[in-house]
Amino acid sequence: MLISKILKDHILTLSQLLLSITLSCLSVSNCIAQNNNALKFLDSIAIPLQLGPDASLINPALYESCFKNKDLIALGESTHGTKEFNSYKAEIIRHLITNDKLKTIIFETEYCNVKKLNDFLLNGKSDSLLYAMSGLYGIYKTQEVYEMLTWIKNYNRSVESAQRIQIKGADMQDPYAITKSILENVKDLNLLKPASFDRLNKLHKLYAPAKEIKHSKEDFAAYKEMINDLYHLVNQDKSIESRQYVRLLEQTIGLRETSNFSQYRELRDKFLAENVIYLYQQKPVDSKIVLWAHNGHIAHAEVGKTHRMGYHLQKRLGDNYYAMAFAFDEGASRIYDFEGSPRGYKNFNYSSSVKSNSLEFALQKIKHPVFVLNLDDVQENPSANEYLSKARYMRVIGAAYLEPDSKNYFWFPVFESFDGIFFFQKASAAEGIKDKS
C-alpha cells in the first residue's frame, strides 16, 4: 500500500511537472508567434527611407502619414551629435519649407543668443555664417547644420521678406545673454528705480565670464523687486518682445532658485514650452514650426517624475503638436568630452542594444535599415501594440559619455511619450564644420 501511494504521488508530481512544461512551452510558442506577427505587421507599415549621405529621397509617405495638418512638429534625437539625425532633419525642414509653409525653426538653444544668426539669415550681407552661428549651442555647430543653414540663407535671398525663414531659440539658461538683451533693447531703462537699474547692471557683469554663481535669499528677493520694476516699465511701453526679455530674466533667476537637478529640469522644460508657445503665437498665419530638441524634451509623457516640454505643448496644442523621436541601435555620436585633456567634442561608440525592454532592442529586428513608424498606425494592430508596449526604456544620451552603455537607458514608454519614431539601425557621428572662412 505504501509503495503504491508513493508511486501515485510520484506519477501525480510528474504529471503536474509535464503539464507545467507543456504550458510553458505553449506560452513561449505563443509569445514567439505573437512577436513574429507583430514584426511582420511593423515591417509592412514602416515607412522605409533612403540610406546614405544623400537624404533627398525621403519617402513622401512620411509627410502624408505623420506631418499633414500639424502646426508644430518636434524633431527629437536620442543624442545630440549624430550625423544621420542632422541630415534627415535638415531634409525634412527643406521639404516643409518648399512644400508646406514652414516659416520658423526653433532650436533648443538660447533665445537671446540666436538673434545674430536669425538677422544674418534674414538680411545679412557681410558677416560669415560661421560667425553668425557662434550664438548656437556647440551641439549644433556641425557640417550638416551648417549646410542646412546655408541652404536657408540662399532660399531667403530668393523670396520676398514676408516669406523668409526665421531661426529662433527657446532656452533661458544664460543670464549674461538675457541681461545683455535687456540693456541693449529695452527702452527708457533710465526710468527704472536706481536700485533696480544698478542690480541689472551688476547681474550682467557678474555673469560676464560664463560661470555658476550662488545667490542668497536676499539676492533673490532683490532680483524679484528688480523684475517687478522692469515689468512696470515694459508694460507702459507695450512692447511684446521687451516683455519677453523680462520674462526670460525671471525664468533664468527662477532656475537658479531651485534646490536640485530634478526641480531644475522640470522648471526648465516648463519654461521651454512657455517660450515655444510665445513663438508659436508670433508665427505667420497658417504657417508651420519645426522644433529641434532632444527626445527627452519633446516627449509628452511624465518622465522621471517630471513633466517635459512636450507634455505642456501637447496639453496646449493637442493634435496640432507632433513629437517625432529619433533613435538608433548602434553607432557613434559626437559628444563634448568633459573629462578629456584638452576638452572638446569627441566621437563615442555605442553597441547594438541588449536591453530587452528597450525601444532599440524592439526595433532592431525590423528589416529596413532606416524607417519611420507613425505610432497611431502601430496601435491599430493588437500584436504590434503589445510588442512595442513592452519597450518601456530608450537610450538617452545627454551632455556626457556614460560607460557602460546600460547607464544611458531611461524610462520612456514609447506610446505615452511620442507620436512617431525615426529609427536607424546604424548611425555615425556628426562632422565638425569644414568651412572655417
Buried (B, 14 or more C-beta within 10 A) or exposed (E): EEEEEEEEEEEEEEEEEEEEEEEEEEEEEEEEEBBEBBBEBBBEBBBBBBBEEEBEEBBEEBBEBBBEEBBBBBBBBBBBBBBBBBBBBBBBBBBBBEEBBBBBBBBBBBBBBBBBBBBBBBEBEEEEBBBBBEBBBBBBBBBBBBBBBEBBBEBBEEEEEEBBBBBBBBBBBBBBBBBBBBBEBBEEBEEBBEEBBEBBEEBBEBBEEEEEEEBEEEBBEBBBBBBBBBBBBBEEEEBEEBBBBBBBBBBBBBBBBBEEEEEBBBBBBBBBBBBBBBBBEEBEEEBBBBBBBBBBBBBBBBBBEBBBBBBBBBEBBEEBBBBBBBBBBBBBBBBBBEEEEEEEBBBBEBEBBEBEEBBBBBBBBBEBBBBBBBBEBBEEBEBBBBBBBBBBBBBBBEEEBBEEBEEBBBBBBBBBBBBBBBBBBBBBBBBEBEEEE
